[in-house]
Amino acid sequence: MLIVCAEVALVEAELVGGSLACPSCREVLGPWGHARRRVLRCRAGDRWLWPRRARCRGRAVTHVLLPEIALLRRQDEVAVIGAAIEASVAGVGYRRIAAGLRVPADTVRGWLRRFAQRAELLRGHFTRCAVALDPELGPVMPAGSGVADAVEAIAVAARAWVLRFGSADPWRTVSRLTGGGLLATRAPAFPWA
């Protein structure tokens, strides 16, 4: 799995041009069909997603190129999931969040539980990312709870990303920095760990 830009034409050009590298061995990736077609629930409405598949020229293994607007094994756009997490930290209940986002309440509750379970891991990961992106960064201050501390670390890392690379959507940055694994159910293999 490799997180790439959401612009299909740009990803295709990078893939054909040989500028994408295998996340495992850093060899060149080449085109190799597509992954399963699926619907991604977005704020602006449902969107068909047909992720590109690429083959490593060194080890002959394939990788799915997941656009940065999505997370691994999640049907909803990362910005929708991020909005739910932000609302929860602000004190909004999961049912109200679900109604506002037009997502099933059980789905939102699952996101929030998973994020809370991984809060300490995510706080540490995003703090390391922030320091890697901005070595002159000061301390990341506690925000009052494990979940709030994780969200604060995410915000600091997203700011450091913007200062280094330019304007970017914070939740897309989160998807990139976690390799799509923000709410993963397995042990993380974060690309920046």
N, C-alpha and C positions, 0 to 999 in steps of 0.2 A: 504494500500500500504506500502510495506517495501522494501527498497533498499538493495540488497544483492550482494555478490561476483558474478562475471561473470562466474566463473567455475561451471558448472552444477553439476558435481559429488560432489564437495565440499558442495554446497548448499543442495543437496539431503542428504548427510551424516549428515549435521547439523540438517536438518529437521527431519529425522528419529531418530537421536540421542537425540532429544529434547533440543537442545541448541539454538534454535531461539525463541525469545520472542515476544509476541503480542505488536505492537507499542502503543496500547491504554491502556492495563491493565497489561502488563508484564507477563502474563501467558504463558505457553508453547504452541508453535504452532506445529501442526501435519500435515502430508500430506493430501491434499484434491483436487486432480486432477490438471488441468491446466487451464490457461486463454486462450483467443483466440490466435491462431497462427497468426503471422504477419511477414512482411519483415522489417528489419532494414537496412537502407542505411548506409554503413560504408565506410571509406576511402579505405579499401582493397576490396570493392565490397559488394553486397547485402548479408545479412545473415538472415536466418530464425530464428525467436525468438519465443519461446513457453514458456512463463513465467509460473512458478510453482504457484499453489494456495495452501494456507495453512489455516487451521482452528484453531482458538483459542480454547483451551480446557476449558477455563474458561467461556467465553461468547458465544461460539458457532457461532462466526462471522468469515467470511473468509477474507483473505487478498491476494493480488497478490504480489508475490515476484519478483520485477522488478530488472534485473541485472544493476549494476552500470554503464554500458556502455550506458544506455538509460535514457531518461527523460520522464516524464508523458506526454502522448498524443502527442508525437513527433515521426516522422518516421525516423529521422536521429540520428546517434550515437552522443553522447555528445561531443566527440572530434571534430567532424565535425562542430557542432554548436559553440564550443569554438574557433576553428580556424577562423570562420567567425567573431566572436566578436573581437578577437585579431587583425585581419586584419583591421577591421573597426576603431579600436582605433589608428592603425598605419596610418590611412588616406586613405585606399583603398576604393573605391566605391563599392556599393553592387552588381552591375552588374559584375565587374571584380572578386569580391569574388566568386560569383555564378559560373562564368565560370571556375575559378580555382578549385573549389570544385565539379564541375559537378552536381550542384543542381539548380533547377529553381530559377530565379532571384526574383520572388515574395516571394518564401519561405525564402530566405535570408533576404529580406527586412522586412518580418514579424518578423523574429527572432530579427533583430537589433532594430526594433521599440519596440517590447515587452521588450527587455533588457533595452532600454533607458527609457521606462515607469517605470520600476521597479528598476532603477539604485540606487536611494537613499535607498530604502528598502533593496536591496542586499548589498550595501555598509555597512549599519548598521549591517545586519545579519552576514556578513563575518568578520567584525571587532569584533563582540562579539564572534564568533567562534574562531578567532585567539587568543583573550585574554583567552578564556576558555582552549585552547590547550597549550598556553604558557603564564602563568601569569606574567612573567618578560618581556613581549614584550613592546617595546617602542611605541611611537605614530605612527599611520599609516598616512603618509604624503599625502596631496592632490596631485593629478596628473594633474589637469588643467580643468577637466570637470566632470560632473556627471557620465558619462559612464566610463571615464578613472579612476575616483576615485573608482568606483565599481570593475573594473578589478584589480586595485591595491590592494584593500581589499581582493579579491579572491586570488591573488598571495601570499599575506602575510598569509592568512589562510591556503593555500595549503603548504606553507613552514613550518608553525607551525605543521601541520599534519605530514609532513615528519620527522621533528625533534622529534616528539613524538612517532610515530608508524613505521617509516622507509619509504623506497622508495615507492612512489605511483604516478600514473598518475594524474596530477593536475585536469583535467576535470572529471575524475572518482571521485575524492575527492569532487568536486563541486556537482556532482550528489548525493553523500552520504550525504553531509552536508545540502542539500536542500530537501532531501527526494524525489528527482526527480523533484522538483518543481521550477527549475531555471527560466523557462519561463511560469509558470502556469498562467492561466487566472483568477483564483479565488484568494481570499485572502490567503496568505501563512499559512501553518501549518508546518513550518519548524521544524524538530526534535530538533534543537538546539536553538530555539527561546526562 
